[in-house]
Structure formats: structure tokens, C-alpha cells
Amino acid sequence: MTDNNTSAIPEVDPESLIKQHLPLVGARVIDVGCGEGWLTQLVAPEADSIIGIDPSQASIRRARAVKKTSNETYLLASADSLPVDDSWADIVIYYNSLHHVPAEFQPKAVTETARVLAPGGVLFIVEPMAGGSAYELFQPVEDEAAVYDASYRLILELAAGADFEQGLEEFFIDSYVYRNYEEFLDHVLLVDEKRETVLSGMEDILRELFDHLGVPVEGGRSYDQVHRLNLLRRL
């Protein structure tokens, strides 16, 4: 770790985290901000059905290009307009995606999440925090610490509101492995292609950070980041 204050936080892989905390068998699931679909594909074999949703055409195109593992579906849509019926879902997942919802759309996204979740349904939110080598690597492109804080305030408001109750909060460290600098760059732009103008003037800085912060592992270089899991239940 690059931050001594995080030394007591356990490293947890996403697959075990999801399967430990979510009642996936027979569930209807929405993966909001699914990206290229890794989590959707992970959950699909156990769930009754799962819909991966993302506002990025490039992400949805990549997700659809991967061979299906089960009954997953990918839809081009945003968090503030979920294309499913009222109370359709047993589980809604935001994995590293809530902070990407623009602030002006977050209230509607919260309303939509409450609308599509059946009573007793689970809202599973994982958000990154400002700690770890992955955060340091990404920081010159866009320092998202304030955005992370704003997302957490929204989660606390949800837990204190009339639609949800807080069931669990815990912290863990996740790792990102990039084969090379070009794959890291592709990931940065896939999340937000508008970052290309920012990246054009800082290649030397980012390449140096990529080499300095990354830990060599099989398949590339690894970068860690602190995350917070909040699990809420629909009332």
C-alpha cells in the first residue's frame, strides 16, 4: 500500500464480496453502470435474470461483444431513467459507478432506484475512496476525492430517508491490473471520452506514475484502492 493509514483494511476480491453479501440465486438484478459487463457476467449464472445498464455506447458495445455466460442483457440507458417496471428488481448494484452519475441527475437516479426495487430488495453500492496507488495514478487526470465525498453524503441521506435502511458498511481494498500503459489509458477514456483533451498534455507524467506506482504481477502491473461497501434494504 502507498498509504500507511490503510494498512489494516483487508484486501477482498469483488467476486467473493458480491457472493458473500448478495442473495443472487433466483434474483432479478440490475447492474447500473455496468461498463464492459464483468460484474453482469459474474452474477448472471446464479441470478434469474440480470440487466447491465450503461450510458456509454462504447461500453455497451464491448459488453455485448463478449460471449454470454447465461441470461444477461445489456441496455444503453442512464441511472436516472431505468428501463424496467416498478418493483421489478430484487437487487440493484452500483459498483464504482454512483460517483459517475452527474450531480444534477443523482436525485432522479435515487428515485429510480427506489422505484424499481421491490420491498425488501437490496441496494448494493461500492464506491472508491481517496487512498491507494490506483487513486494516486488517476489523480492527475481528475482528482475525484470531492466527488467520492458527495456520493457518500448521498448514501447517508438514503439510509436516513423513508425508502431505505442501512444494513451494512465496510471497507476493503481492491486491485486493478493493467497489462500495459495503453490498457490503463483505454480504461480512463472508456469511462469518460472527454478526458482525451486532458490526457494529451500529461503522457510523460502518467507513464512515470504508471511505472513507479505499479506492482509487477502476472499479467501486468497492479494498483490498489480503498473502497467502501454500503448495503441498504428497500423498505
N, C-alpha and C positions, 0 to 999 in steps of 0.2 A: 504493500500500500504506500501511497505517497503522502498520506495524512495520518499522523500518529493517533489522532483522536478517533479514528475509525477502526483501530486495531482489534477491538472487542466485538465488532459486528461480524456475524458469521457469513461465509460465502455459501450461497444457495443457488442451485441451477433452476431456471424457470420451470422446467418440466416437473420436478419434484414439488416445487412450490404450488403450482397450479393443481396438481393431482392431490396434494395433501389437503388443500382448503376448499376445493370446489366439488359439489355433488354432480359429477358430469354424466353419470350413467343415465341414459334416457332423457337428458335435459335438452331444452331448446336454448341455444346460446347465440348471442351477438358479440362479435369481436369488433369494437369500434376503433378505427384507426389501425386496420389490420396490416398495412404495409404490403410486403410481398407474401404474406399469408403463413408465416412459420407457425404462429400460435393457432390459427384456424386449423391448420393441418394436424397439429398436435392433438387438439381436442376432438376433432371430427370422428375418429374411430369409436370413441366412448359415448359421444352425445347422440341424441335422437336426430338433431339437425343443428347446423351452425352456419350463420351468415357472417362473412367478413365484409366490413364496410370501410371504405376509404375515399376521401375526396380527390386523391391523386390518380389520374388516368394511367400514369406510368406504373404506379404500384399495383393497381388492379390488373393491368395487362400482364405484369410479371406473375402475379398470383394465379391468374387463370392459365398461364402457360405451363405451370407445374402439374404433373400428373396427379389426379385426385387420389386421396387416401380413402375417402369414404363419401359422405353426403354433404360436403361443404359447398357453399355458394358464395360468390363474390359479387358485390354490388357497388357501383360508383355512387356514393352518397356521403352526406356530411352528418356530423353528430347532432346538429340542430334540426335535422329532418330525417328521422329513421324510417325506412320504408317497410314497416311491419305494423300489424294490428295492435290495438290496445291489449295489454296483459299477455302478449304472445310469448315473451321470453321468461325462462327460469333463471337465466344468468346473463348479465351484461358485463363485459370485460373492457376496461381501458388499460392497456399495458403500454406504458411510456407514450401515451397519446393524449391524455387530458390537457396537458400544458400546450399542445399544438393547436387546440381549439382556440381561435381568436377570442379575446376577452369579450368583445361585443356579442358573440354568439354563445358564450358559455351559459348564461341563464336559460336560453331556449334549449340547449343541449341537456341541461339538468332536467328541465320539464319533460323533454322527450324520453329521457332515461326512465323517469318515474312512470310515464305513460305506458311504455312497452313492457315493463317488468310486472309480472303477476305478483299479487300479495304473497309475501314470504320469499320472494325471489332475491337473488344475491347480486349485489353490485361489487365487483372486484376491481380495485384501482391500484395499479402500481405506477409510481412516479419517481423519476430520478431526483437526486439531491446534489447539492454543490460540494461534492467530495469524491476524490479518486482520480486516477490518471486519465480516464476517459473524459471526465469533466474538464481537466486541465488541457487535454488535447483539443477539445472543441471550443474552449473559452475564447480564443482569438477570433473565431468565426462569429460567434454570438454567445455572449455571457447570459445564460438563461436563469441565473440564480433568482432574480426578481420574479420571473415567470413561474418558477417552481414554487416560490412562496405564495404567489397569488393563487395557484392551483390548490395548494394545501388549505388556504383560507376558505376556498370554495368547498372543499371536502368537509371541513369543520362545520360550515354552515349547513351542509346537507345532513350531517349527523345530528345537528341540533334542531332540524326542522321537523315538519309534520309528516314527511313522506318516508324517511329512512331512520334507522337506528344504527349506531356504530357497533359492529360485532368484534372487530379485531384491528389492532395496529401493531405492526412490527417492522423492523429494519433488517436489511440484508445487503450483501454485496453481490453484484452480477458482473460478469466479464464479457467483453466484446472482443472477438478475434477477427483481425483483418489479414488477408493473405499478403497484401502489399498496400502501399500508399494510395494507389489508384482505386482500390476497393473501398478504402475509407472515404475518399473523395466522392465516389459514386453514392455511398450511403448518405453523405451530407447533402448532396444535391437531390437525392430521391425524396427526402423529407421536405425540402423546400428549394425548388429550382431557382428561385430569385436570389439565392445565396451566391450564384455564379459570379456576380459582379463584385461581391466582397472577396471571394476567393482569388480572383485574378491578381491581386496585388500582394498576396501573402504566401505564395507557394514555398518560398525558402524557409519561412518561419514554421509553417506547418510540417514540412518534411523533417526539419530538425527536431521538432516536438515528437513527431511520429517515431523517429529513431530513438530519441532519448527516453521517452516515457514507456514505450512498449517493452513488454517482457517476451523474449523469444519462446515460442511454444510450437508444438507440432501444428503445421498448417498456417503459420504466420506469426503475428505479434498480438499480445493480449493486453487489454486496457480495462481497468475495473472502475466501478462507480457505485456509490451508495444509493440504495433505493428504499422507498417506504411503501409498504403494503397496507392499504385500508380496505377492509371488508365491511360492507354495510348491507343491511337487510331491509327490503321493501315492506313497509307497514300496510 
